[in-house]
Amino acid sequence: MKTFPPVGDAQVNLENWRTPPHNRWAFQHVSELVPSAQIWRGSGRASRLERAPEDLSAISFVDHTGADTTFGAFLDSTSTDGLCVLHRGAIISEHYRNGLEAHRPHILMSISKSVTALVIGILVERGLLEPSRGIGDIIPEVEGSAFAGCTLQHMLDMTVGVDFTEDYLAAEGPITEYREVSGWKPPSDPESPGDLRSWLTTLSPKGSHGHAFHYVSPVTDVLGWVIERVAARPFAEVVSELLWQPMGGEFDGYVTVDRFGAPRAAGGICLALRDLARVGLMMLENGVANGRQVIPFSWVADTRFNHDRQAWANGEGADANPSGGYRNKWWIMGDEHGCYTGIGVYGQYLWIDPVASLVIAKFASQPLPTDENLDLDTARCFQAVGRALSA
């Protein structure tokens, strides 16, 4: 997409937008490829972010190879599109690359899950939802599927017993069907394109609910369905009213939707960089933003401290991080600073370090959906920044 109109291999389309080099352009132009619904920021003033610039480029850490490297080199080597660092509520470092601009939304991928769970927390506080409530009581359509018998908390913690493998490189099978019914990929059968919610009800059970951490993106799309059912309004409108406007978002966001308007709550939210950093700051401030309690304090505390350690030990994340966890769609790092983070494929991060009073929002368009080496380097880099700022 270097020339307009682009031709041939330069054209980004629905088939190639998630693969390199096309994702370098596509991740900040998603609404031009996939139907989307606006998350309106409202007519109020954006919450103010002070600026106190610091040069972080020389902060050092040891990368996955055992070599010494720096924060500056990390930005250069991880396909960074944007990065914003907040310390004690002020922007100390802000970078835009690869054509990204401050006002332009970038796809969050699975940080969308973390944002969706914040809306669930607000609805719980308002008495419209209860974490122990069965999903079938709210969405009767899922009875007979993998989601029958599971609770809202099972879904929030990814402990649903469902037969689904999160293989991002698979060329066929349920995950490609998932992309097709979400509108993220051309339908294999144009005469019967399917839709997200009908497809969700076809997923089969496997194992028991609550036993083990099992990361399955479509689980969060059921939560998007729950939000719409209890609020009786479209997902994007609920996010706008309950989260975006009270927080003081600076720019509109959007979320991708299927052909019937169902949101891809698991990965389709797109936000501007500073606004993603504001979400992190709101969590750092125990749910307070723009001078008001937006996220319930109890929800933030539950997210940070109440993950199911046994389910984590039984599940698929413990080998990589035995002291970690997962709660309410946030990854618990289990380090000495009590860091927790939202993570999205291709290098999206929203990192929160309560000890250092640090928030790091990072957008990227890495070549691979997941890369264990880059994930390790990212954690080590952000932890090094936290140590340096709290020294």
C-alpha positions in Angstrom: 0.0 0.0 0.0 2.9 2.4 -0.9 1.2 3.9 -3.9 -2.4 4.7 -4.5 -4.3 3.0 -6.0 -2.1 0.0 -5.1 -1.8 -2.9 -7.6 -0.8 -6.5 -7.5 1.0 -7.8 -4.5 1.0 -4.3 -2.9 -2.8 -4.5 -2.4 -3.8 -5.4 1.1 -7.0 -7.4 1.2 -9.1 -9.6 3.5 -7.0 -12.7 2.6 -3.5 -11.3 3.3 -4.0 -8.6 5.9 -2.7 -10.5 8.9 0.5 -11.7 7.2 3.7 -9.8 6.6 4.4 -7.4 5.0 0.7 -6.5 4.6 0.1 -6.4 8.4 2.4 -3.4 8.7 -0.2 -1.3 7.0 -3.3 -3.3 7.8 -3.1 -3.2 11.6 -3.7 0.5 11.6 -6.3 0.5 8.8 -8.5 -2.4 9.9 -11.8 -0.6 9.4 -11.0 -0.3 5.7 -10.9 -4.1 5.5 -13.4 -5.4 8.0 -16.9 -4.0 8.9 -16.6 -2.1 12.2 -18.7 -0.3 14.8 -17.6 3.0 16.3 -16.7 3.3 20.0 -17.5 7.0 20.4 -15.4 9.0 22.8 -18.3 11.4 23.5 -18.3 15.2 23.5 -16.5 15.7 26.8 -12.8 16.6 27.3 -10.2 14.0 27.1 -8.5 13.2 30.5 -5.3 15.1 30.7 -1.9 13.4 30.5 1.0 15.5 31.7 4.4 15.2 30.0 7.7 14.7 31.7 10.1 13.4 29.0 12.9 11.0 29.9 15.4 9.2 27.7 14.9 5.5 28.3 16.9 4.3 25.3 20.0 3.2 27.4 18.1 1.1 29.9 19.7 -2.3 29.6 18.5 -5.9 30.0 19.6 -9.4 29.0 17.7 -10.8 26.1 16.7 -14.4 25.3 20.1 -15.2 23.9 21.9 -14.1 27.0 23.3 -10.9 25.4 23.1 -7.4 26.8 20.8 -5.1 24.9 18.8 -1.9 25.5 15.4 -0.4 25.4 16.3 1.5 22.3 17.5 -1.6 20.5 14.3 -3.4 21.6 12.2 -0.8 19.8 14.2 -1.2 16.6 14.0 -5.0 16.6 10.4 -5.8 17.5 8.4 -4.3 14.5 7.2 -1.5 16.8 4.4 0.7 15.4 3.9 2.7 18.6 4.9 2.8 22.2 3.8 5.1 25.1 5.3 4.9 28.6 3.5 6.5 31.5 5.3 7.0 34.9 3.4 8.3 37.8 0.6 9.3 35.4 2.8 11.4 33.0 4.0 10.5 29.5 7.7 10.1 29.7 8.3 8.4 26.3 6.1 8.2 23.2 7.1 6.8 19.9 5.3 6.4 16.5 6.7 4.4 13.7 5.7 2.7 10.4 3.4 5.6 9.6 1.3 5.3 12.7 0.0 8.7 14.0 -1.4 9.6 17.4 -5.0 9.8 16.3 -5.1 6.6 14.3 -6.5 3.4 16.0 -4.4 0.3 15.8 -5.8 -3.2 16.4 -5.3 -4.5 20.0 -5.8 -8.2 19.0 -6.3 -10.0 22.3 -5.9 -6.9 24.5 -9.5 -6.6 23.4 -10.2 -9.4 25.9 -8.8 -7.3 28.7 -10.9 -4.3 27.7 -14.1 -6.4 27.3 -13.6 -7.8 30.8 -13.5 -4.3 32.3 -17.0 -3.8 30.9 -18.1 -7.1 32.5 -16.7 -5.7 35.8 -18.8 -2.6 35.6 -21.9 -4.6 34.8 -21.2 -6.9 37.8 -20.9 -3.8 40.1 -24.3 -2.6 38.8 -25.9 -5.9 39.7 -26.6 -6.9 36.1 -24.2 -9.9 36.1 -22.8 -12.3 38.7 -19.5 -14.1 38.1 -20.9 -17.4 39.4 -23.9 -17.3 37.1 -24.3 -19.9 34.4 -23.8 -18.6 30.9 -26.8 -20.7 29.7 -29.0 -18.7 32.0 -28.0 -15.5 30.2 -27.6 -16.9 26.6 -30.0 -19.9 26.3 -28.8 -20.4 22.7 -25.5 -21.9 24.0 -27.2 -24.9 25.7 -26.0 -28.1 24.0 -22.6 -26.5 23.2 -19.3 -26.3 25.0 -20.5 -23.4 27.0 -23.4 -25.2 28.6 -22.8 -25.5 32.4 -19.9 -23.0 32.5 -20.0 -19.8 34.6 -19.1 -16.2 33.8 -16.0 -16.6 35.9 -14.9 -19.7 34.0 -15.1 -17.6 30.8 -13.2 -14.7 32.3 -10.4 -17.0 33.5 -10.2 -19.2 30.4 -11.1 -22.4 32.2 -13.9 -23.4 29.9 -13.8 -27.1 28.8 -14.0 -26.5 25.0 -12.6 -28.4 22.1 -10.6 -25.7 20.3 -6.9 -25.2 19.5 -5.5 -21.7 19.3 -3.2 -22.5 16.4 -2.7 -19.1 14.6 -0.8 -20.7 11.8 -3.3 -23.4 10.9 -4.5 -23.3 7.3 -7.7 -25.1 8.0 -10.0 -26.3 10.8 -12.0 -24.4 13.5 -9.7 -21.4 13.8 -10.0 -20.7 10.0 -13.8 -21.1 10.4 -13.6 -18.6 13.2 -11.9 -16.0 11.0 -14.4 -16.6 8.3 -17.6 -16.2 10.4 -16.0 -13.1 12.1 -15.5 -11.4 8.7 -11.7 -11.6 9.1 -11.3 -13.9 6.1 -13.3 -14.5 2.9 -15.9 -17.2 3.4 -14.9 -20.6 1.9 -18.6 -20.9 0.9 -19.9 -17.5 -0.4 -23.4 -19.0 -0.7 -23.4 -19.8 3.1 -21.0 -17.4 4.8 -22.1 -18.1 8.3 -22.0 -15.8 11.3 -20.1 -15.6 14.5 -22.8 -16.4 17.0 -24.3 -19.3 15.2 -20.8 -20.7 14.9 -20.1 -20.3 18.6 -23.0 -22.6 19.4 -21.5 -25.4 17.4 -18.3 -25.7 19.5 -18.1 -29.0 21.4 -17.1 -29.6 25.0 -13.8 -31.2 26.0 -12.8 -31.7 29.6 -14.5 -30.1 32.6 -15.1 -26.4 33.3 -12.9 -24.8 36.0 -10.2 -27.5 36.0 -7.4 -26.0 33.8 -6.4 -22.8 32.0 -7.1 -23.3 28.3 -6.7 -20.2 26.1 -9.6 -20.0 23.6 -10.4 -16.7 21.9 -14.0 -17.5 21.0 -14.8 -17.7 24.7 -14.5 -13.9 24.9 -16.8 -13.5 21.9 -19.5 -15.2 24.0 -18.8 -12.5 26.7 -19.4 -9.8 24.0 -22.8 -11.6 23.4 -23.4 -11.5 27.2 -22.8 -7.8 27.3 -25.2 -7.1 24.5 -27.9 -9.4 26.0 -27.9 -7.8 29.5 -27.4 -4.2 28.3 -29.9 -4.6 25.4 -27.7 -2.5 23.2 -24.8 -3.0 20.7 -21.4 -3.8 22.3 -19.7 -0.7 20.9 -22.3 1.6 22.4 -22.0 -0.1 25.8 -18.2 0.2 25.7 -18.6 3.9 24.8 -21.1 4.7 27.6 -19.6 2.6 30.4 -15.9 2.9 29.7 -14.7 5.2 27.0 -16.6 8.4 27.9 -16.2 8.1 31.6 -12.5 7.4 31.2 -12.0 10.5 29.0 -10.8 8.8 25.8 -9.1 11.2 23.5 -10.1 9.6 20.2 -12.9 7.3 18.9 -12.1 3.6 18.7 -13.9 0.9 16.9 -14.5 -2.9 17.0 -14.8 -5.2 14.0 -18.2 -6.9 13.6 -19.5 -9.8 11.6 -22.1 -9.6 8.8 -24.9 -9.4 11.4 -23.1 -6.9 13.6 -21.8 -9.3 16.3 -18.5 -7.9 17.7 -15.2 -9.7 17.7 -14.8 -8.9 21.4 -11.9 -11.3 21.6 -9.5 -9.4 19.3 -11.2 -6.8 17.1 -11.0 -3.6 19.2 -8.9 -0.8 17.7 -7.7 2.2 19.8 -5.3 5.0 19.6 -2.0 4.5 21.5 -2.5 7.1 24.2 -6.0 5.9 24.8 -4.7 2.4 25.4 -2.2 3.9 27.8 -5.1 5.6 29.6 -6.8 2.2 30.1 -3.6 1.0 31.7 -3.4 4.1 33.9 -7.0 3.6 35.0 -6.1 0.1 36.2 -2.9 1.4 37.9 -5.1 3.9 39.7 -7.4 1.2 41.0 -10.2 1.9 38.5 -10.1 5.7 38.8 -9.9 7.8 35.7 -10.9 11.4 34.8 -11.6 12.1 38.4 -14.2 9.3 38.9 -14.3 5.6 39.8 -14.9 4.0 36.4 -13.8 0.4 37.0 -14.9 -1.0 40.5 -12.0 -1.0 42.9 -13.0 -4.6 43.9 -12.7 -5.7 40.2 -9.2 -4.4 39.9 -8.2 -6.1 43.2 -9.8 -9.3 42.1 -8.0 -9.2 38.8 -4.6 -8.6 40.5 -4.8 -11.1 43.4 -7.4 -13.8 42.9 -6.3 -15.9 40.0 -6.9 -19.7 40.3 -3.5 -21.1 41.0 -4.5 -24.7 40.7 -6.2 -24.1 37.3 -3.1 -22.4 36.1 -0.9 -25.2 37.3 -3.1 -27.7 35.5 -3.2 -25.7 32.3 -1.1 -24.7 29.3 0.6 -21.6 30.7 2.4 -23.0 33.7 5.4 -24.4 31.9 6.4 -21.0 30.6 5.7 -19.2 33.8 5.0 -21.4 36.9 4.5 -18.3 39.1 2.1 -16.6 36.7 -1.6 -16.7 36.3 -4.6 -15.4 34.4 -7.6 -13.6 35.8 -10.4 -11.6 34.3 -8.6 -11.6 30.9 -5.3 -10.2 32.3 -2.0 -12.1 32.4 -0.4 -12.2 35.9 3.4 -12.1 35.7 4.1 -13.3 39.2 7.2 -11.1 39.5 8.5 -9.0 42.4 6.6 -5.9 41.2 3.3 -7.6 40.8 3.1 -6.8 37.1 0.2 -7.8 35.0 -0.5 -7.3 31.3 -2.9 -7.5 28.4 -1.3 -9.3 25.5 -2.2 -9.5 21.8 -0.7 -11.5 19.0 1.8 -9.8 16.7 3.3 -7.8 19.6 0.5 -5.9 21.3 1.0 -5.1 25.0 -0.5 -3.2 27.9 1.9 -3.6 30.7 1.2 -2.4 34.3 3.8 -2.3 37.0 2.2 -1.1 40.3 5.4 -0.9 42.2 7.1 1.4 39.7 3.8 3.3 38.9 4.5 2.4 35.3 2.3 1.8 32.3 3.6 0.7 28.9 1.3 0.5 25.8 2.9 -1.1 22.8 1.6 -1.6 19.2 3.5 -3.8 16.8 3.1 -5.7 13.5 5.5 -8.5 14.1 5.9 -11.2 11.3 4.6 -14.0 13.4 1.5 -14.1 15.6 3.4 -15.5 18.6 7.2 -15.6 19.2 8.4 -17.0 22.5 11.7 -15.2 22.2 10.1 -11.8 21.6 7.7 -12.4 24.4 10.5 -13.1 26.8 12.5 -10.1 25.6 9.4 -7.9 26.0 8.8 -9.0 29.6 12.5 -8.5 30.4 12.7 -5.1 28.8 9.6 -3.8 30.5 10.7 -5.2 33.9 14.1 -3.5 33.4 12.2 -0.2 32.8 10.2 -0.8 36.0 13.4 -1.4 38.0 15.1 1.6 36.6 12.2 3.9 37.3 11.7 2.7 40.9 15.4 2.7 41.8 
